[in-house]
Amino acid sequence: MKEPQLKNVQNRIKKVASILVTQPLPTDPKSPYFELAKKYNLKIDFRSFIQVDPVPLKDFRKQKVNIQDHTAVVFTSRHAVDYYFALAKELKIEIPQDLKYFCISEQTANYLQKYIQVRKRKVFTGVKNALDLVPFIKKYKDEKFLYPCSDVRKDDIPTYMKENGYDFTEAILYRTVASDLSDLSDVKYDILAFYSPSAINSLFTNFPDFVQENTRIAAFGSTTAKAVTDAGLILDVEAPLPNAPSMTGALEAYIQIANKIKK
């Protein structure tokens, strides 16, 4: 963060009463967002700023990828799982019993149960990020890996696979696009919380005349933070931080200062 911007942030610390989280409403009643709202008497709304659309079959065919040529598949999201199996169904392809699955997290691995009996398959699970899968990938270095992904994706897995000479193919099965936010009358909240650069893009797609003024911007992850500043916005709250590994933790730390709450 540039020094002039940092000074600007310090001058912008004001009481927080409302937050818009640019993600869907949590399904877990114990979501830390609900706890945050209750603890500090906040209005917290949720609205997904992005949506995921499948790539039409005719566009997939243009990629000239034969998913049956692969012996392993790398999943980094639930969307990748859904669209991989949807594509196989549309192509009338039977998924081989001995196909190996490399999943970014236990949550993604568990989601596989929607389509297969996980206990009967070879499933390898990371902890929280894609590079946690590297030890498993090294062990099965001779596999032919398929990477179902979005047109907007992180570079970590593709870069690692290409730099180390693995038999690796990307397949764009879905696209991340801006949601239609015309039902949202305005975005005049005290804080807007963003989780991806695509959501920043959606803000200006839907509200091209958006002016930040006193609205504080929170961003999760370095790429999202960069998208905020690249868009000419002031980044007020950044996560994760050593003392706040989650977005809610970073927001709470900010609120305690802004609302002058004694610990």
N, C-alpha and C positions, 0 to 999 in steps of 0.2 A: 504494500500500500504506500502510495506516495505521501510525503510529509504534509503537503498542504491539505490533502484529503483527510489525513489522520486528524489534523486540527479541526477540520470541518465536522468530523464525526463526533469529536468531544463536545462541540457546541450544539450538536443535534440531539443530545441525550435528553429526552422528554418523557413524561409519564406515558405508560402503555395501558390502553384499555381494550384494544381490539387487534386481532391478528387474523390474516388470511393465509392459510396453508395451501400451497398450490398442488395439493395431492387429493386423492379421493378420501371420503370420510372413513376413518379407521373402523374395521369390523370388530376389533377387540375392545370390549367395554373397559378394559384396564389400560388402554392406550395412555402413555404419559402426557399426551396433549390434553386429555380429559382431566387428568390430575392437575395439570398446570392451570387450566381454566378455573377449576374449583378452588385451588389453593390461593390464587391471586385475584379471583373474581373478574376473570377476563371473558370477553366475547371472542371465541375462536371458531372461525368458519373454515370449511374445506371445499375446495373446488379444483378438480384436476385441470391444469392448463394444457396438458398434452393428451393425445390419444394415439392408440396404435391400430393401424389398418393393415390387413394382409396384402401382400404383393399378389396381384392377379396371376393366375397360372401362366398366361401367355407371356407375362413379363419375367416370371421365374424361368421359363424355358429358354429365354434369351441369354441367361447366365450359363447355359450349357453345363449344368451340374447334374450328375446322376447320383442321387443319394444312395443308391444300392451299391455304388462302388466303394463305399466306406465301411470300415470295421469298428469305428468309434465315433461318438458324437460328443461335443462339448457344449453344455448348456450353462448359460450365465444369467438366465431369467426364466420366469414362468411363461412369459410370452413366447420365448424360444421353444419351450416344450410344447405349448399349445399349437403353434403354427407348424412345427415339425411334424407332429402326428396328424394334423389336419391336412397337410400337404401329402403325406403318405396315403391317407385315405382317399384324397382327391385323385391321386395318381394310381390308386388301386394297387399299392405296393405293400407287401407283407414285411413287417420289421423282423429281421433275423433274431433268433433266440440268443445267439452268441454275441450280439452287438454290445459293445462296452459303452458305458455312460459316465462322463466326467462332469460333475455338477459343482457349481461355484460354492454352494452352501448346502447345509442339511435341509433347509427349507425347500430349496429347489429339488433336491433328491427326493424328499417326501412327496413333493407335488407330482413326481413321476408316477406315483401309485394310482393316479387318475387314469393312466393308460396302460401300465404294465404291473406285473407282480415283482416288486423290487427285490424281494428275498430270493428270487430265482434267477436274477440277472447280476451281471458284474457292474456294480455302481461304485464310483469313487467320488468322495466328497471333500470339498475344501472347507475352510472355516468361515472366511468372510470375503475373500477376494480371489480373483481368477488365478493369480500366481501361486496360491496355496495348492493348486493342482499340479504344479511342476514336478514334485517327486513322483507322482503317479504317472504323469506323462513320460518322464524319463524311463520308468520301469517298463512302459509299453511303447517304446520309441518306434517300433516297427509297424504300428497300426496306421491305418489311413484315416485321418481325422477329418470330420465334418464340423463346421462351426456355423450353426444357424444363428443369424443375428439381424439386427435392424440396420437401416441405412445410416443411423447415428449410433456409433458404438465406440467403446474404449479401444485403445491401441495395444493394451498390454498383452493379451493372448496372441493376436495376429503377429505382433512384432517378435515375441519370443519364439513362436513356432517357425517363422520364416528365417530368423537369424540362426536358428539351430538346425535348419535343414530337415524339418519334419515334413511328411507327406500330409499336407494341410490344405483344405479348401473352405473358403467362405461361401455361404449361401444366404443372400439377403431375402428373408421370408416375410418381413414386415417393415413398415415405415412408421416413424414417429412424426406426427404432424400436430399442428396447433389445434386445440379444441375450439369449438365455436362458443365464445363466451358472451354472446349477445344477450343472454338472459341475466347477466351480471350487470346491474345498473352502473356500478362504478367500482373502482378499486381503492377507495379512500379509507384505508385502514391505517392504524398506527404502524403496523409491521406487515410486510409481505414476505413470506418464507418460501424460498426457491430451492429445489433439489437438483435441477439440471439446466444446462444451457438452453435446451429446447423450450423450457418453460419461460425463460427470459425472452426468447424469440416470440413465443406466443403472446406475451404481454404486449409487445409492440405491434404484432399482427392484428390483435383485437382492439388495442387502444393506441393507435399511431400517434396520438397527441398527448400521450401520458407524460405528465411532469411530476417529478418525484416530490418536490417541495418538502413537507415535514414527514412524509412517509419513510419509515426506516426499512431498509432492505436486509434480509438475512439470507445467507447462502450456505448450502452444505456441499463441501468438496471444493478442491482447488479449481477445477474446470468451471464450476458454476460461479465461483467467486470472480474468476477472470472474465466470464461472460458479463457479469454485472458491471465491472469497471470498463470493459470494452464498449458497453452500451452507453457509457457516459453517466452511469448511475453511481451513487455513493454507497459503498458497502459498509453497513453499520454493525452487523452481527455476522461473524464467520464461525463455522463449525466444520470439522471437529477441531477442538483445541485440547491441549494436554489436560486442562482442568474441566473440559466439557466435551466429551467424545460424541455426544449426540446433539441434534438440533435443539431438542427440548432443553437439554442441559445448558446450551449456549444462550438460548432465549431466557431461561430462568435467571442466569447470571446477569444478563442485561437488565431484566425487569427489576431485580433486586436493587440495582444501582439507580435506574431511571425512576422507579416508584418510591425510592428512598425507604426501602424496607430493611429493618434491622434484623440481623441474623440472630 
